Amino acid sequence: MAASFAPSLQVFAQVSATEELVPYWPWAAVLLTGAAAGFAAVWLGTQATRRAAREQAQELLEVAKREALVAAEEIKQQLEKELVARRAEVNRELDRREIEMDVRLREIRSHEESLALLDHQLQQREERLNREDSAIRLARDAIRALSKSLRKRLEGVSQMDAEEIRLALREEVQLECQDELRALRRQILERSEQDLQAEAKRILVTVMQRMASRPNNDVTATIVSLPNEEMKGRIIGREGRNIKAFEAATGVTLLIDESPQMVLVSSFDPVRREVARAALDALVKDGRIHPASIEEAVKTANAELDVNLQRDGEDAVQRLGINGLHPEIIKLLGKLKFRFSYSQNVLDHSVEVGFLCSMMASELGLDPNVAKRAGLLHDIGKAIEGDYEGSHATIGADFVRRHGETAIVVNAVAAHHEEVKPETVYAGLVMLADTISAVRPGARAESMHTYLQRLDRLEKLAMSIDGVVQAFAIQAGREVRVIVSPSRVNDERAREISKTLRQRIEEELQYPSTIRITVIRETRFTETAV
């Protein structure tokens, strides 16, 4: 900047050399000095500005570098995430392909096993054909030999009388029948007891899986709702005459307590309880409650009950798809709706037994219609009034016989508790279905006191036998395990104890299904090495 002012200073010096400017020289010097100072100050400010600009540019450059590093780090992290996701996707694809390869490999192995099995079966068939071929050859040779012997016999028959011929034929027939019986016995024994049990279990499991039944509850009371609390006073009546008349007409007990807007109808007879419920509902709806209206309502409820029994019987028959039942049988089936066995509704139980019999008969290749008919009617004797003598099985069988049922159904009804000897396989189906329906979970109720008494009695029966050390009733009383002393009881005696205990349980105890008896005889020798 000082160099730019040099020409001006030179011109000013030349002019000041003249005489005209001599008086102004001091002022000119001051001006020049001030201008030089101003220019110096401007130059210094410019330098400071430049320096500040350089520092600011440096700071901006540092900020830009840091932002660039942050951006680069974010891009790096994003790329790493994408790489991890891509790697996981590739791993999943590899896993999927490995699973597919494993499945295909298993399929190939399964096909190989199937081919091996088919090869083995083919070899067995070839061996069987070879054996049959050999048997045919032997039989042909035997027939030829028999033909020769028969020819010789015929030659000798001409010289025998009738009695001799009859005796010879009898001996020959006996020999042939003995051979056939031995062959039949061998064929039956080849099918082992284990195979028969496995087939029976398969059929039972298949049938039970097809049945879905609801549990039964012990019901001895019915609740009747009231529109208001004032209705309780009408039911009781003046000095209790209405409630006394109602209980006398129906044979139930009315429980009127502090429960809001409800009355409890209590009775162990479900028919009386149903009549009382229907009559009380009608009286509450009518609003007029007095001894005369109570008698009329009870009569109407009894008449409606007869109609409902017929309808319930027809519904049960329709559910099973049975045709040709006598109307009296259908009406008696409806009464089973109000009969209970260990809190199990007898009508529902009979329908369930019918379904079970039908399905088991189908599995065994028998007639399902005959089986379901016998299963539905097996407990019909429980609905017959007590004037008839005999068990419900025998009087039920007599009832269905008088109303046109076949001998198969009659025998199945009579024999389902083994009071009569079973004559057909359908009787066995009814016995089995009756047991399955009774012992399924939730089917029947038993009080805790009775249950504990039965378990205690079961264990005491086992402990009363000589040689028994301990006895445990397990599986809710369906199995008893007996531990005997090995020094006092041998294997034969242990077998006898199991049979003796079975007989005593059957004679002295009452139980809902079956009880398995297991006798354990064990000897242990233990020593410790130190």
Secondary structure, DSSP 8 states (H G I E B T S, - for coil): -TTTTHHHHHHHHHHHTSSTTGGGHHHHHHHHHHHHHHHHHHHHHHHHHHHHHHHHHHHHHHHHHHHHHHHHHHHHHHHHHHHHHHHHHHHHHHHHHHHHHHHHHHHHHHHHHHHHHHHHHHHHHHHHHHHHHHHHHHHHHHHHHHHHHHHHHHHHHTTS-HHHHHHHHHHHHHHHHHHHHHHHHHHHHHS-HHHHHHHHHHHHHHHHHT----------EEEEE-SSTHHHHHHH-GGGHHHHHHHHHH--EEE--SSTTEEEEE-S-HHHHHHHHHHHHHHHHH---SHHHHHHHHHHHHHHHHHHHHHHHHHHHHHHT-----HHHHHHHHHGGG-EETTEEHHHHHHHHHHHHHHHHHHHTS-HHHHHHHHHHTTGGGGS-TTS-S-HHHHHHHHHHHTT--HHHHHHHHHTTSSS---SHHHHHHHHHHHHHHHSTTSS---HHHHHHHHHHHHHHHHTSTTEEEEEEEGGGTEEEEEE-TTT--HHHHHHHHHHHHHHHHHH---SS--EEEEE----------
